[in-house]
């Protein structure tokens, strides 16, 4: 059956009145998340607004010379929605709908599938046929792929890992019957040449947009390696006018191997828009992505502050103009900046100066070479097992690392605390005093002081909303690392600290106090097992 102009027109006009299949499909995994049409259109609106500002109000969707690329297409939602907008925007220039759709899909809209399955799904979404040259395709192509390319790509193994993405050879060198997850865009050192190979000419893409795979399991799944940053970096190498991607937000303050990427992003004055979702479920229902997600707009013509918008629980905060590179990490909520600047203006030492490092005594969280009954010469060993705190005993002579810290009073603080995405949030796990002498496993970090009274003072400081608010600015996942406490100033520990005393000391205004209280809930010490 041939596709008539009337049939094609009906497909474009009636789609909005029927359930959208792309809102119903399940995600492949938490690493390869399908983009909901609503989010895709929000990002396209942001693109169109920036294009108009850069081109004297001209419409992005009425320009027949603009080329679009989704370099990591899964469902094809970006390409589909772009095609729909261009079909309407170019109606005056190409009146015949068949000629118009042929032109758009042959000359303007391109994609690279991340797997064979997603490539076929994308073609079905865009061409209305999994084969671009099939009888039901709404465009005329000579090949099955059309302009949505996919061919199997192999990893380049070097010393047990892929030289491009860091994938583990033991996990991903698994024969021809399974997907390699060696994504074409990031498995080349000559991305412009690679694109020319894929699409047959030296192409310049004006707009690049997508939702890349987020990470690959490495070392047999025991450690995940982020890869989304490679998609961003490669896309920039193609020198588009506009680049928009939705990626995990963890890069803002942490993430394995993301230090250089974070520095580059925060220092890049071409970042025009950043929209942040601390709870990923607000855009990807049913998907847990720790630290949330964000999407950004990179504009080659922009040089200045970035407009930052935070979306949380239906509230829209911003947009606020922000200098992303003010600090070494990105403070997600702009309302915190005035408070942070006041505290840092005192130039006090960080409380990190009395905070032990991760695995200070050398024992991991699953260390179990200790006993439950005390023997002569033992010291107490504090640990967490199955979410419960407990105390065992170990010989003092068995402590071979940081032995000088055995005879200190300690305020033990859990290294990990989740508690969900809702605010106000507890931020950190509850503290616990450990007497001198004592040791602990990696389950805890600890502040160390000389006396019990000082330890009690540190504990009172830790439980304040002020303390935990400052820690929250650098804590983007469940882990509270040594760096989490960098911006918490050291105090004199000869008193019981309260929020009011700290607010008064640092000149925190009434509005700022209310904001802190809206973000951080009180911490009660009646149940230390509540991590």
Residue pairs with C-beta under 8 A, 6 or more apart in sequence:
1 135
1 136
2 135
3 128
3 136
3 137
3 138
5 96
5 97
5 98
8 97
8 98
8 101
8 138
9 97
11 128
11 138
12 84
12 87
15 84
20 37
22 34
22 36
22 37
22 75
22 76
22 77
22 80
22 125
23 36
23 37
25 34
25 75
25 121
27 33
27 34
27 284
27 286
27 287
28 34
28 74
28 115
28 118
30 214
30 287
30 288
30 289
31 213
31 214
31 215
31 216
31 224
32 74
32 114
32 118
32 213
32 214
33 211
33 214
33 284
33 287
33 289
34 74
34 75
34 77
34 211
35 74
35 75
35 77
35 78
35 211
35 246
36 77
36 283
36 284
36 285
37 77
37 81
39 246
39 283
39 295
40 77
40 78
40 81
41 81
42 275
43 78
43 209
43 244
43 246
43 295
43 297
44 78
44 81
44 82
44 85
44 209
46 244
46 273
46 275
46 295
46 297
47 60
47 207
47 209
47 242
47 244
47 297
48 59
48 60
48 61
48 85
50 242
50 272
50 273
50 297
50 299
50 302
51 58
51 59
51 60
51 207
51 241
51 242
52 58
52 59
52 60
54 241
54 299
54 301
59 89
60 66
60 85
60 89
60 207
61 85
61 86
61 88
61 89
61 90
62 89
62 90
62 92
62 93
63 89
64 90
64 93
64 94
64 103
64 107
64 108
65 206
66 108
66 206
66 207
67 107
67 108
67 110
67 203
67 204
67 205
67 206
67 207
68 78
68 79
68 82
68 108
68 109
68 110
68 205
68 206
68 207
68 208
68 209
69 110
69 111
69 112
69 205
69 207
69 208
69 209
69 238
69 240
70 76
70 78
70 79
70 110
70 111
70 112
70 122
70 208
70 209
70 210
71 111
71 112
71 185
71 208
71 210
71 212
71 231
71 234
71 235
72 112
72 114
72 183
72 185
72 210
72 211
72 212
72 213
72 231
73 79
73 111
73 112
73 113
73 114
73 118
73 119
73 122
73 148
73 210
74 113
74 114
74 118
74 121
74 122
74 211
75 118
75 121
75 122
75 125
76 111
76 121
76 122
76 123
76 124
76 125
76 126
76 148
77 125
78 209
78 210
78 211
79 109
79 110
79 111
79 122
79 125
79 126
79 148
80 125
80 126
82 108
82 109
82 209
83 101
83 104
83 105
83 109
83 126
86 104
86 108
86 109
87 97
87 100
87 101
87 104
90 100
90 103
90 104
91 97
91 100
94 100
94 103
101 138
101 139
102 139
102 140
105 126
105 127
105 138
105 139
105 141
105 146
105 147
106 139
106 140
106 141
106 147
109 126
109 147
110 147
110 148
110 149
110 199
110 203
110 205
111 119
111 122
111 126
111 147
111 148
111 149
112 148
112 149
112 150
112 184
112 185
112 198
113 119
113 120
113 122
113 148
113 149
113 150
114 150
114 181
114 183
114 213
115 150
115 179
115 181
116 150
116 152
116 179
118 150
119 145
119 148
119 149
119 150
120 130
121 130
122 148
123 129
123 130
123 131
123 132
123 145
123 146
123 148
124 130
126 148
127 134
127 137
127 138
127 139
127 141
127 146
127 148
128 136
128 137
128 138
129 135
129 136
129 137
129 138
131 137
131 144
132 139
132 141
132 143
132 144
132 145
132 146
132 147
132 148
133 140
133 141
133 142
133 143
133 144
133 146
134 144
137 146
139 146
141 147
147 199
149 184
149 198
149 199
150 184
151 184
152 176
152 180
153 180
153 182
153 183
153 184
153 187
154 180
154 182
154 187
155 162
155 164
155 165
155 167
155 169
155 172
155 173
155 180
155 182
155 187
156 162
156 163
156 164
156 187
157 163
157 169
157 173
160 168
160 169
160 170
161 167
161 168
161 169
161 218
162 169
162 172
162 182
162 187
164 182
164 186
164 187
164 188
164 230
165 182
165 183
165 186
165 187
165 216
165 225
165 227
165 230
166 216
166 218
166 225
166 227
166 257
167 181
167 182
167 216
167 218
167 225
168 216
168 217
168 218
168 219
168 220
170 219
170 220
171 216
171 217
171 218
171 219
171 220
171 221
172 180
172 181
172 182
172 216
181 213
181 216
183 212
183 213
183 227
183 231
184 194
184 198
185 191
185 194
185 230
185 231
185 234
185 235
186 227
186 230
186 231
186 234
188 194
191 234
191 237
191 238
192 202
192 237
192 238
195 203
195 205
195 238
196 202
196 203
204 239
205 238
205 240
206 240
206 241
206 242
207 240
207 241
207 242
207 243
207 244
208 235
208 238
208 240
208 242
208 243
208 244
208 245
209 242
209 243
209 244
209 245
210 231
210 235
210 245
210 246
211 245
211 246
211 247
212 227
212 228
212 231
212 232
212 245
212 247
213 227
213 228
213 231
214 226
214 227
214 228
214 247
214 248
214 289
215 224
215 225
215 226
215 227
215 228
216 224
216 225
216 227
217 223
217 224
217 225
218 224
218 225
223 256
224 256
225 256
225 257
226 248
226 250
226 251
226 255
226 256
226 257
226 258
228 245
228 247
228 248
229 247
229 251
229 258
229 261
231 245
232 243
232 245
232 247
232 261
232 265
233 261
233 264
235 243
235 245
236 243
236 298
239 300
240 300
241 299
241 300
241 301
242 297
242 298
242 299
242 300
243 297
243 298
244 295
244 296
244 297
244 298
245 295
245 296
246 283
246 293
246 294
246 295
247 293
247 294
247 295
247 296
248 255
248 280
248 289
248 291
248 292
248 293
248 294
249 276
249 277
249 278
249 291
249 292
249 293
249 294
249 332
249 476
250 258
250 290
250 291
250 476
250 477
251 258
251 261
251 262
251 265
252 262
252 291
252 294
252 329
252 330
252 332
252 476
253 262
253 291
253 329
253 330
253 474
253 475
253 476
254 291
254 329
254 476
254 477
254 479
254 481
255 262
262 329
262 330
263 328
265 271
265 296
265 324
266 324
266 325
266 330
267 324
267 325
268 298
268 324
269 302
269 303
269 304
269 305
270 298
270 299
270 300
270 302
270 303
271 296
271 297
271 298
271 299
271 302
271 306
271 324
272 297
272 298
272 299
272 302
272 306
272 307
273 296
273 297
273 306
273 307
273 309
273 319
274 294
274 295
274 296
274 297
274 306
274 307
274 308
274 309
274 322
274 324
275 294
275 295
275 296
275 308
275 309
275 311
276 292
276 294
276 308
276 309
276 310
276 311
276 332
277 283
277 292
277 293
277 294
277 311
277 312
278 291
278 292
278 310
278 312
278 332
278 421
279 292
279 312
279 313
279 421
279 422
280 287
280 288
280 289
280 292
280 293
281 287
281 288
281 421
282 311
282 312
282 313
283 293
284 293
290 477
290 478
291 476
291 477
292 421
305 321
305 322
305 323
305 324
306 321
306 322
306 323
306 324
307 318
307 319
307 320
307 321
307 322
308 318
308 319
308 320
308 321
308 322
308 324
308 334
309 316
309 317
309 318
309 319
309 320
310 316
310 317
310 318
310 332
310 333
310 334
311 317
312 423
313 422
313 423
317 333
317 334
317 335
318 334
320 334
322 334
324 330
326 337
329 474
331 337
331 340
331 473
332 473
332 476
333 519
335 515
336 469
336 473
336 515
338 512
339 469
339 506
339 508
339 512
339 515
339 516
340 470
340 473
340 487
342 506
342 507
342 508
343 470
343 487
343 489
343 506
344 487
346 489
346 506
348 489
348 490
349 489
349 490
350 485
350 486
350 487
350 488
350 489
350 490
351 447
351 485
351 488
351 489
351 490
351 491
352 482
352 483
352 485
352 486
352 488
353 490
354 447
354 448
354 449
354 458
354 490
355 445
355 446
355 447
355 482
355 485
356 402
356 405
356 445
356 446
356 447
356 448
357 445
357 482
358 415
358 442
358 445
358 481
358 482
359 442
360 401
360 402
360 405
360 440
360 445
360 446
361 399
361 401
361 402
361 405
361 439
361 440
361 441
362 400
362 401
362 402
363 441
363 442
364 441
364 442
365 383
365 384
365 415
365 441
365 442
365 443
367 383
367 441
367 442
369 394
369 398
370 381
370 383
370 392
370 393
370 394
371 392
371 393
371 394
372 392
372 393
373 393
374 380
374 393
375 393
375 395
377 395
377 396
377 397
378 393
378 394
378 395
378 396
379 393
379 394
379 395
379 396
379 399
379 406
379 437
379 438
379 439
380 391
380 392
380 393
380 434
380 435
380 437
380 438
380 439
381 391
381 392
381 393
381 394
381 438
381 439
381 440
381 441
382 389
382 390
382 391
382 412
382 432
382 434
382 438
382 439
382 440
382 441
382 444
383 389
383 390
383 391
383 392
383 440
383 441
383 443
383 444
384 390
384 414
384 441
384 443
384 444
384 531
387 529
387 531
388 529
389 432
389 528
389 529
394 439
396 403
396 406
396 437
399 406
399 439
405 439
405 448
406 436
406 437
406 438
406 439
407 436
407 437
408 436
408 448
408 449
408 450
409 433
409 434
409 435
409 436
409 448
409 449
409 450
409 451
409 452
409 454
409 455
410 433
410 434
410 436
410 438
410 440
410 446
410 447
410 448
410 449
410 455
411 431
411 432
411 433
411 434
411 446
411 447
411 449
411 455
411 458
411 459
411 462
412 431
412 432
412 433
412 434
412 440
412 444
412 445
412 446
413 428
413 429
413 431
413 432
413 444
413 445
413 446
413 447
413 462
413 480
414 428
414 429
414 430
414 443
414 444
414 480
414 531
415 442
415 443
415 444
415 445
415 479
415 480
415 481
416 429
416 443
416 478
416 479
416 480
416 531
417 426
417 427
417 428
417 429
417 478
417 480
417 531
418 478
419 425
419 426
419 427
423 518
423 519
424 517
424 518
424 519
424 520
424 521
425 472
425 519
425 520
425 521
426 468
426 520
426 521
426 523
427 468
427 469
427 471
427 472
427 475
427 520
428 462
428 468
428 471
428 475
428 480
428 523
429 480
429 530
429 531
430 523
430 525
430 527
430 528
430 530
430 531
431 459
431 462
431 463
431 525
432 528
433 452
433 455
433 456
433 459
434 440
434 446
435 452
440 446
445 480
445 481
445 482
447 455
447 458
447 462
449 455
449 458
449 493
453 493
453 494
454 493
454 494
456 496
457 491
457 493
457 494
457 495
457 496
457 497
458 493
459 525
460 496
460 497
460 498
461 467
461 491
461 493
461 497
462 468
463 523
463 525
464 497
464 498
464 499
464 502
465 499
465 516
465 517
465 520
465 521
465 522
466 499
466 502
466 503
466 506
466 508
466 516
467 488
467 502
468 520
468 523
469 516
469 519
469 520
470 487
470 488
471 480
471 484
471 485
471 487
471 488
472 519
472 520
473 487
474 483
474 484
474 485
474 486
474 487
475 484
491 497
499 513
499 516
502 508
503 513
508 516
